[in-house]
Amino acid sequence: MSDFDGINAIVTGGASGIGLATATLLASRGASVVCLDLNPSVPTPLTGLKADVTDDASVRAAVAQAADTLGGVDVVINNAGIGAQGTIEDNDDAEWSHVFDVNVQGMVRVTRAALPHLRRSAHAAVVNTCSIAATAGLPQRALYSATKGAVLSLTLAMAADHVRDGIRVNCVNPGTADTPWIGRLLATAEDPAAERAALEARQPTGRLVSADEVAGAIAYLASPLSSGTTGTALAVDCGMQGLRLRK
């Protein structure tokens, strides 16, 4: 038997990057998984459903359909998110509202819709994809960092609110991960190779985090084997937050 046998999971942003890696790992360990995404094309045995986390009606319909398809919901992985570059001067009010709408309120909408199902589960867990940007000041990431700081605080508040419902809530804090979003960011740089080298160099291991490594941390927090863990932020950052190496 595997730790996720009989577990039904929803993964948002589940069609690419960290979301797809997580959904694939959970399925390989026995879970039945529905991926919610704007472009929900996923390989078997995963099931994809279209959902826009900025639209409450879309979220509620997708979560209801996922619960019907799966026969319940035990685990919610709130992974859908977008990036933003620049200082506080570089994004207007509309962009600040949009990124918060996706990265923070999107998690609220999905979890809120899933709560009735989670309360009926014997192994309910929510894992939010946060970021090392929530705990380390990074240049040119003001808006993105603000949303991830909110996700960290939201995770702790949700863990406190729902512990007596039997729902565990945790988050993972990836460092710079080798995902399609980072690929797009590098493609816009004047010198993509130099920019990639700079991103790698700021992580003590000298490399980017892989999507599979982040997925492994998410699976750990979502697993029934981690039933004693709630209100925790787990860094997957190649030592970026905690290590200070001498040159």
C-alpha positions in Angstrom: 0.0 0.0 0.0 1.0 3.6 -0.5 0.4 6.6 1.8 -2.0 8.2 -0.7 -4.2 5.1 -1.4 -7.8 6.2 -1.2 -6.9 9.9 -1.1 -8.7 12.3 -3.5 -6.7 15.5 -4.4 -7.3 18.7 -6.2 -4.2 20.6 -7.6 -4.6 24.1 -9.0 -2.3 25.2 -11.7 -1.9 21.4 -12.2 -1.2 21.3 -15.9 2.4 22.5 -15.8 5.5 23.2 -13.7 5.3 22.5 -9.9 1.5 21.7 -10.2 2.0 19.0 -12.8 5.0 17.5 -11.0 2.9 17.4 -7.8 -0.2 15.9 -9.4 2.0 13.3 -11.1 3.8 12.4 -7.8 0.5 12.1 -5.8 -1.0 9.9 -8.5 2.1 7.7 -8.5 1.7 7.2 -4.8 -2.0 6.2 -5.0 -4.0 9.4 -5.0 -6.8 10.1 -7.4 -6.1 13.6 -8.7 -8.0 16.4 -10.5 -6.0 19.3 -11.9 -7.7 22.7 -12.1 -6.1 25.0 -14.7 -7.0 27.5 -17.3 -5.6 25.0 -19.9 -6.4 21.7 -18.3 -4.7 19.3 -20.7 -3.0 16.7 -18.5 -1.7 13.1 -19.0 -3.5 10.1 -17.7 -4.2 9.0 -15.0 -4.8 12.7 -14.1 -8.1 14.4 -14.8 -8.1 18.0 -16.0 -10.9 20.6 -15.4 -10.9 24.2 -16.5 -11.0 26.7 -13.8 -10.2 30.4 -13.3 -9.1 31.0 -9.7 -10.1 34.7 -10.1 -13.7 33.8 -10.8 -15.6 32.5 -7.8 -18.4 30.9 -9.9 -15.8 29.1 -12.0 -14.0 27.8 -8.9 -17.1 26.6 -7.2 -18.3 24.8 -10.3 -14.9 23.1 -10.9 -14.5 22.1 -7.2 -18.0 20.6 -7.2 -17.3 18.7 -10.4 -14.0 17.5 -9.0 -15.6 16.3 -5.8 -18.3 14.5 -7.9 -15.7 12.9 -10.1 -13.5 11.8 -7.2 -16.2 10.9 -4.7 -14.9 13.6 -2.3 -11.9 15.8 -1.6 -9.3 15.0 1.0 -6.4 17.2 -0.2 -6.2 20.7 -1.8 -2.9 21.9 -3.3 -3.2 25.6 -3.9 -0.5 26.0 -6.5 -1.9 28.4 -9.1 0.0 31.6 -9.2 1.6 34.2 -11.4 4.8 36.3 -11.1 5.6 40.0 -11.2 8.9 41.9 -11.5 9.9 45.3 -10.4 10.0 47.7 -7.5 6.9 49.3 -6.1 7.2 51.9 -8.8 7.0 49.5 -11.7 3.5 48.0 -11.4 0.3 50.1 -11.5 -2.7 49.6 -9.2 -4.4 47.3 -11.7 -1.5 44.9 -11.8 -1.2 44.9 -8.0 -4.9 44.0 -7.8 -4.5 41.3 -10.4 -1.6 39.5 -8.9 -3.1 39.6 -5.4 -6.4 38.3 -7.0 -4.6 35.2 -8.4 -2.0 34.5 -5.8 -3.9 35.2 -2.6 -7.6 35.4 -3.3 -7.4 32.5 -5.6 -6.3 30.3 -2.7 -9.1 31.6 -0.7 -11.7 30.8 -3.3 -10.5 27.3 -3.9 -10.2 26.4 -0.3 -13.5 28.0 0.6 -15.3 26.0 -2.0 -13.6 22.8 -0.9 -14.1 23.2 2.9 -17.4 21.3 3.1 -15.7 18.3 1.4 -12.6 18.6 3.5 -14.6 18.6 6.7 -15.9 15.2 5.8 -12.5 13.7 5.2 -10.5 11.7 7.7 -7.2 12.9 6.3 -7.9 16.5 5.2 -4.9 18.6 4.2 -4.3 21.9 2.4 -0.9 22.8 1.1 -0.3 26.3 -0.3 2.6 27.1 -2.7 4.3 30.1 -1.1 7.8 31.3 -1.8 11.1 32.1 -0.2 10.2 35.7 -1.3 7.9 35.7 1.8 10.8 35.5 4.2 13.8 37.0 2.2 14.0 40.4 0.7 14.6 39.9 -3.0 15.3 42.8 -5.5 12.8 43.6 -8.2 10.1 41.4 -6.6 8.1 43.9 -4.5 4.6 42.9 -5.8 5.3 39.2 -6.0 6.9 39.2 -2.5 3.9 41.0 -1.0 1.6 38.4 -2.3 3.7 35.5 -1.0 4.0 37.2 2.4 0.2 37.3 2.4 0.1 33.6 1.5 2.4 32.7 4.5 0.2 34.7 6.9 -2.9 33.2 5.3 -1.5 29.7 5.8 -1.0 30.2 9.5 -4.4 31.8 10.0 -6.1 29.0 8.1 -4.3 26.4 10.1 -5.5 28.0 13.3 -9.1 28.4 12.0 -9.5 24.8 10.8 -7.4 22.7 13.1 -10.5 21.7 15.0 -12.2 20.8 11.8 -9.5 18.2 11.3 -8.0 20.1 8.4 -4.2 20.6 8.4 -2.9 23.6 6.5 0.8 24.1 5.6 2.8 25.8 2.8 6.0 25.2 0.9 8.5 28.0 0.2 10.4 27.3 -3.0 13.5 29.1 -3.9 14.1 30.0 -7.5 12.7 26.9 -9.3 13.4 25.7 -12.8 9.8 26.1 -14.1 8.2 27.5 -17.3 7.7 30.9 -15.6 11.4 31.2 -14.9 12.1 30.1 -18.5 9.9 33.0 -19.7 11.6 35.4 -17.4 15.0 34.4 -18.6 13.9 34.7 -22.2 13.2 38.5 -21.7 16.6 39.2 -20.1 19.3 41.0 -22.1 21.7 38.1 -21.4 19.7 35.0 -20.5 22.7 32.9 -19.7 24.2 35.5 -17.4 20.8 36.0 -15.7 20.4 32.2 -15.1 23.9 32.1 -13.7 23.0 34.9 -11.3 19.9 33.1 -10.1 21.8 29.9 -9.6 24.6 31.6 -7.7 22.3 33.2 -5.1 21.3 29.7 -3.9 24.0 28.1 -1.8 24.0 24.8 -3.7 24.7 26.8 -6.9 21.6 25.5 -8.8 17.9 26.1 -9.2 15.3 24.0 -7.4 13.5 21.4 -9.5 9.8 21.2 -9.8 10.1 17.5 -8.6 11.9 18.6 -5.4 9.1 21.1 -4.6 6.5 18.4 -5.4 8.2 16.0 -2.9 7.9 18.6 -0.2 4.2 19.2 -1.0 3.5 15.5 -1.0 5.2 15.2 2.4 3.0 17.9 3.9 -0.2 16.5 2.2 0.4 12.9 3.3 -1.6 11.3 6.0 1.8 10.2 7.4 2.3 13.9 8.3 -0.8 14.1 10.4 1.1 15.9 13.2 2.2 18.8 11.0 0.1 21.9 10.6 0.9 25.6 10.4 4.3 24.9 9.0 6.3 26.6 6.2 8.8 24.2 4.6 11.6 25.9 2.6 12.7 24.1 -0.6 15.3 26.6 -1.6 18.8 24.9 -1.9 19.6 26.6 1.5 18.9 30.2 0.3 17.0 31.3 3.4 19.1 29.8 6.2 22.7 29.4 5.0 25.3 32.2 4.8 28.4 30.7 3.1 31.8 32.3 3.1 33.2 33.1 -0.3 
